[in-house]
Amino acid sequence: MQNDCDRFFALTGGPGSGKTTLIEALRANGFATATEAGRGIIRDQMAVGGPALPWQDRALFAELMLSWELRSWRAAHAEPGPVFFDRGVPDTIGYLRLCGLPVPDHVTGAARKFRYARRVFVAPPWPEIFIQDEERKQTFDEAERTFRSVTGVYAEFGYDLLPLPLAPVQERLRFIIDQAGLPQT
């Protein structure tokens, strides 16, 4: 397996903290990105009447999240430059812990094997932009607990957490580009 993890940048945090908006801004600025597993899985499962939904079968949902993240990580090897991920493999462990579910050994093994750049960008809870919708049913309290769970996992796996400023997307974009040591686009 090629060691490209230094150019694979994970963005994590609770739901509704601006991660996806930031990923979209990175993509619009010419960077390769990997989309979040959760929303994609929810959309797919709702479209086919599947059971892998966080409000129906959380363990199955987590397995599909892991599969999605592993596929995104492998696909990123085809990109020539930096790749920004809307969440990563360790988020699956954070989700399982948040739900009070056991973390299977293969999930822990995946988090050890499928690595990202040491610096992980963290979107802190931000009540002013938090909204619920058809796919994001969590409350703000759940978003805060998710934040604590996923950031705890990244720290356990030896990542350095860089909190994003609570600022407009362009300022967050500049922060990431600067901290990742990338040229301005």
N, C-alpha and C positions, 0 to 999 in steps of 0.2 A: 504494500500500500504506500503510495507516494505521500511524503510528509509535506503537505501544503498548509498545515494548520496555521502557520503564521500569517497567512493572507485570508483566513476564514474568520470573519468578525461576527460574533453573536450579539444580538440585542435581546434583552430579556426584561422582565418586570411583570407587573400585574396587568390584567385586562383594562383597557380604556385609558392607558397612560401615554398614547401617542406613538407607539412602536410602528404600527403599520403605516401611518402617515409618513413617518420618517423613512421607512423602507421605500415607500413610493417616491419620496423626494430623492433618495439615493439613486434609484433606478432612473428617474428623470434626468439626473446629472451624469448618466452614462456608466454607473456602477452595476455590476452583476448582483442580483439579489435572489434570495430563496424565500418563498412566501411561508406564512405561518400555517402549521398543520391544523390547528384547532378549527378555524373557520372553514377551511376546505373540507375537512372530514365531516363537520356538521352539515354543510351544504350537500355533500354527496350522500350522506346517510339519510337526510330528510328527503332528497330527491328520489331515493329508491326504497324508502320505508325501512331502512336498516336499523339494527338495534345499537350500533356503536355510537351512542350519544351520551354526553356527560350526565344527562338527567334520566338515562335509562340503564346503560351498562358501562360504568366508569372504567372498569378493568379492560374491557374490549376497546373502548375509546382510547385508553392509554397505549394499548398495543398498536393500534393504527397510527397514533401520534409517533411512536417510536419508529415504525416502518417508514412513515413519511419523512421524518428527520434523517434517517439513514440514507434514504434515496436522495434527498436534497444534498446531503453531504457528499455522496458519491458523484452526483451530477455536477457539483461545483468544481470538480477536478478538470472538467472540460473548459472551464473559463480561464483565460490567460492572466487575469489580474485579481485584485481583491474581490471577495464575495461577502455580502452582508446577509446574515440570516435573521429572519424574524422568528426568534427562539431557536433552541438547539436541543440536542439529545438530553442534557441535564434537566431541561424543563419537564421532561416526562417523569423523572424521579420526583421533582418538586410537586407535580400534579398528584402523583400517587400518594405521597406523604400528606398532602393537603386533604385528600379524600379519606385518609386513614386506612389505605390499602397497603398490603405488603409490596415491597419492591423486589421483583424477581431478580435472581442473579444475572440473567442475561441482560437486563436493563442496566444494572450497575456496570457490567462488563462493557456494554456499548458506550456508556459515558466515559469509561477509562480509555477505550480504544479510538473512538471517533472524537477527536479533539478540535478545538478552535484556538484562535490566537489567545494568548494569555490575558490580554485586556478584553473584558466583556463590558459592553455598554449597557447600563441599567436605566430604564425609565421608571422613576419613582412614582408612587401614587399621586395623582393630580386631580383633585375633586372638580376643579373648574372645567375640565374637558371630558370627564367621565360621563358616558351615556350607556344606557342599556338598549338592546335591540333584539330582533328575532333570534340572533345567534349568540349574543352576549347577554345572558340572563343573570349573571352574577350581580350581587349588590356591591356597593363601594367597599363595605367591610370585607367581603370575600376577595375583592381585588387587592386590598391591603394584605390579607393573609396569604394570597397567592404570591405577591411580591416578596414577602418574608420567606416563604417556602422556597421559591426558585432561587433567590439570591443566596440563601443558605447553602443550597446544593452546589452552586457554582463555587462558592468560597471553599467548601469541603473538598472539591476537586482541584483546588489550587489555582483558580482563576483570580485575577485582580479585577475588582469591580469598580467601574468608572460611572458614577451617577451622571445622568444627563441633566443639564439645567432645565428648570421649568421656564421655558422660553419659547418664542415662536419657532416654527420648524426650520427656518433658514439659519437661525442661530444654533439650533441643535445640529443641523447638518454641518456647519462650519466646525463646531466642537468635535464631531466625530472625525471629520477629515483631518483636522489638526492632530488629534490624539492618536489617530491611526498612522500618522506620518505620511499622508498621501498628498499629492499635488492638488491644488485647487482646480476645479473644472470650470 
